[in-house]
């Protein structure tokens, strides 16, 4: 409650009160007063709108064209609404929050166990949600890449600028290309490559840009543990490795690409090669063979490799036979394409200069250190399901999928499939100024306390324990720096049932800067519609309790097989 001290203050407040109080206005004046009030308020109402990265993740975009956002993208929106621009070193990549400093409060409901499939099946019946929310965004569920829903929401980098500079270094492919300059200058220092022009821009193969721009530079090969014919320490490590050719030709935009994938088993000596597949650009198998390891097999890894004792029973081909055949097969300017191809080359004990690694040139997390699985890339960009059989991976299927996603990228543009922000020059310049810190990330609750905000997390006992660590660490971290305990409210509330979670959340939105509810749900086929209608009613109840200018975010957490969605809206006067 505000109390005025100067003489003019009561007069001003009386005018505002008159506008808000209907019984003090004549019936004829009510419509005019309401319109005036809405105009005054609307000037300060924040507005959330999508950038192209948000639009392409929207459910309004066709599924085959859609590129989902990450849960961390939603986290950035929550942070922005709570703290304004203080935690943003760059503009948000997928949204614009106009008048963001006028967000009155932030409320978020996490519905774990619900996916985009539930929304698509029942959304036409969810009248409240359709009326409230304008934006429905597909998000990649953390479980797909072995992530934690709670962790991804709770942990926040100490500084976005530090995070990008330290973890992503050069960031986008454009900047990596700028950093490496001429590919051949560096490659010739490592591999025996004959003289000649490395770039040929008169390509007529339908690519939108030269395929050479996707080839990993020498420093990228080193950084990602590719075997290289280097001197010194690595020379001894790769003493029994061979190069794919005695001499190479300069790679050009017309150089042929070959998809490569290997399967391995465990032996008494470690991991050894058991199968190799190479496909050409027409997705035809040009080389496929089983390989017998020299050492005794301790685990066929059938679940992953598909290799069994029966398959290898009559195989007599050895590693050196495969090496020779591959050396004879590949042209001297061949580009090898694969997913985490360093693993395959180590299994082959071979070194090759021209590599396109789909785990590097594709990125759906926004963080270079977190590499996507080939299964996820194929699903998101090719709309294909791979590695789904019970008999293990198929090396031809994996080699073909890797080649197909690279061919798709070449038809699009250099940044296609790369969620990392493209403008990294500033980060590169600031890199030398950044000091790495032992504590890489703080929780969102640390930030809330430091900024003198308040928060509450409401849930049943099957979820609140996951948040307990982050809230406790936040309180202990601040208490260790303060002589007097002046910690603001950062509460964790455990209740018995779902209805109590919603009731407590509705009560809390007026008391806390951030009010969050997290529920683990299971929708069954028999009464799925009724369950979704109940959820729709919960959403309306919480929405009705929200303050004007409050941000409301709903997250369907997705499943191991299906992505989730996020819905968001700032409450306005309408």
MOTA-V532248 format. One record per run of one state. SS is the DSSP state (~ for helix, > for strand, _ for the rest). FROM is the first residue (numbers start at 1). LEN is the number of residues. If there is no record, write none. Layout:
SS:FROM:LEN
SS:FROM:LEN
This chain:
_:1:6
~:7:14
_:21:1
~:22:3
_:25:2
~:27:16
_:43:4
>:47:4
_:51:1
~:52:4
_:56:2
>:58:1
_:59:4
~:63:3
_:66:3
>:69:2
~:71:17
_:88:7
>:95:4
_:99:1
~:100:3
_:103:3
>:106:7
_:113:3
~:116:10
_:126:1
~:127:6
_:133:2
>:135:6
_:141:1
~:142:4
_:146:3
~:149:6
>:155:3
_:158:2
~:160:9
_:169:4
~:173:8
_:181:2
~:183:5
_:188:5
>:193:1
_:194:17
~:211:4
_:215:3
~:218:6
_:224:9
~:233:5
_:238:4
>:242:2
_:244:4
>:248:1
_:249:8
>:257:11
_:268:2
>:270:10
_:280:5
>:285:6
_:291:6
>:297:3
_:300:2
~:302:4
_:306:3
~:309:4
_:313:6
~:319:11
_:330:5
>:335:4
_:339:2
~:341:8
_:349:1
>:350:2
_:352:3
>:355:3
~:358:4
_:362:1
>:363:1
_:364:10
~:374:9
_:383:12
~:395:17
_:412:6
>:418:1
_:419:6
~:425:9
_:434:7
>:441:3
~:444:7
_:451:4
>:455:5
_:460:4
~:464:16
_:480:10
>:490:5
_:495:3
~:498:11
_:509:5
>:514:7
_:521:7
~:528:18
_:546:5
>:551:6
_:557:7
>:564:7
_:571:4
